[in-house]
């Protein structure tokens, strides 16, 4: 059960961590990081920060290590913003949601291209075959109509 107090704390932590990552962390490993969300434990002693990191697997691991090294700095920023008995200990977790959505998009685009390619191939061959036969049958029909008059 999530209380309003925990939701407000999680949102405040997300804001502080996101702005500090953008403006204050100087670690070159921490690049292309987006804070997706924060989950705070009921006793507010721990907070899990979900981040999305663009790049390959090695870049993601480097950024995650850089964030873990900067956790103390980020906790001090949080302590200045949130007035609680305990400052939450930060843990970082990679959120694969964005990566999965990009992969699904690529798969859907590939399926769409294959579908369009399979539809174009039979239509082209049908059009070539039906055009001469269709025009011949129309001419025969016209000549049949004229001969009966």
C-alpha positions in Angstrom: 0.0 0.0 0.0 1.4 3.3 -1.1 0.5 6.4 1.0 0.4 9.9 -0.3 3.5 10.7 1.9 5.6 8.0 0.2 4.4 9.2 -3.3 5.4 12.8 -2.5 8.8 11.6 -1.2 9.4 9.5 -4.2 8.5 12.3 -6.6 10.8 14.7 -4.7 13.6 12.2 -4.8 13.1 11.7 -8.6 13.2 15.5 -9.2 16.4 15.9 -7.1 18.2 13.0 -8.6 17.2 13.9 -12.2 18.3 17.5 -11.9 21.5 16.6 -10.2 22.4 14.0 -12.9 21.8 16.7 -15.6 23.6 19.6 -14.0 25.9 18.6 -11.1 27.4 15.1 -11.7 30.7 15.5 -13.6 31.4 11.8 -14.0 32.0 11.1 -17.7 30.5 7.6 -17.3 27.1 9.0 -16.5 25.7 9.9 -19.9 22.3 9.6 -21.6 20.6 8.8 -18.3 16.9 9.4 -17.7 15.3 8.9 -14.3 12.1 7.0 -15.0 10.8 6.6 -11.5 11.5 6.0 -7.8 10.1 3.5 -5.3 10.5 4.2 -1.6 10.4 1.6 1.0 7.6 2.0 3.7 10.2 3.0 6.4 11.8 5.5 3.9 15.3 4.1 4.5 15.8 2.8 1.0 14.8 4.2 -2.4 15.1 2.3 -5.7 15.7 4.7 -8.6 14.7 3.3 -12.0 16.8 4.8 -14.8 16.8 4.4 -18.6 20.2 4.5 -20.2 20.6 4.9 -23.9 23.5 3.0 -25.5 24.8 -0.5 -25.7 25.2 -2.9 -22.8 28.7 -1.7 -21.8 27.6 1.9 -21.8 24.7 1.0 -19.6 26.9 -0.8 -17.1 29.4 2.0 -17.0 26.7 4.6 -16.4 25.1 2.4 -13.7 28.5 2.1 -11.9 29.0 5.8 -12.2 25.5 6.4 -10.6 26.3 4.0 -7.8 29.5 5.8 -7.1 27.6 9.1 -7.0 24.9 7.8 -4.7 26.4 9.5 -1.6 26.5 12.8 -3.4 22.9 12.4 -4.5 21.8 11.3 -1.0 23.2 14.6 0.4 21.2 16.5 -2.2 18.1 14.6 -1.2 18.8 15.3 2.5 18.7 19.0 1.8 15.4 18.7 0.0 13.4 16.2 2.1 13.0 16.7 5.8 12.8 13.2 7.2 14.4 11.3 10.1 16.4 9.1 7.6 17.8 10.0 4.2 16.9 7.1 1.9 19.8 5.0 0.7 19.8 5.0 -3.1 19.9 1.9 -5.3 19.9 2.2 -9.0 18.1 -0.2 -11.4 18.1 -0.1 -15.2 14.5 0.1 -16.6 14.4 -1.8 -19.9 11.0 -0.4 -20.8 12.3 2.1 -23.4 14.7 -0.4 -24.9 11.9 -3.0 -25.2 9.6 -0.5 -26.8 12.2 0.4 -29.4 12.8 -3.3 -30.1 9.0 -3.9 -30.5 8.8 -0.9 -32.9 11.6 -2.3 -35.0 9.9 -5.7 -35.2 6.6 -4.2 -36.1 8.3 -2.1 -38.9 10.0 -5.2 -40.2 6.7 -7.1 -40.3 5.0 -4.1 -42.1 7.8 -4.0 -44.7 7.5 -7.8 -45.3 3.7 -7.5 -45.6 3.9 -4.7 -48.1 6.5 -6.5 -50.1 4.4 -9.7 -50.2 1.3 -7.7 -51.3 3.1 -5.8 -54.0 4.7 -8.9 -55.7 1.4 -10.8 -56.4 -0.5 -7.6 -57.4 2.2 -6.8 -60.1 2.0 -10.2 -61.7 -1.9 -10.2 -61.5 -2.0 -6.7 -63.2 0.2 -7.8 -66.1 -1.9 -10.9 -66.7 -5.3 -9.4 -66.2 -4.8 -6.3 -68.4 -4.3 -8.1 -71.8 -7.1 -10.6 -71.1 -9.4 -8.0 -69.7 -9.0 -5.8 -72.8 -9.6 -8.8 -75.1 -12.7 -9.8 -73.3 -14.0 -6.3 -73.5 -13.4 -6.1 -77.2 -15.1 -9.4 -77.7 -18.1 -8.2 -75.8 -18.3 -5.0 -77.8 -18.1 -7.0 -81.1 -20.7 -9.4 -79.9 -23.0 -6.5 -79.1 -22.5 -4.9 -82.5 -23.0 -8.2 -84.4 -26.3 -8.9 -82.7 -27.7 -5.4 -83.6 
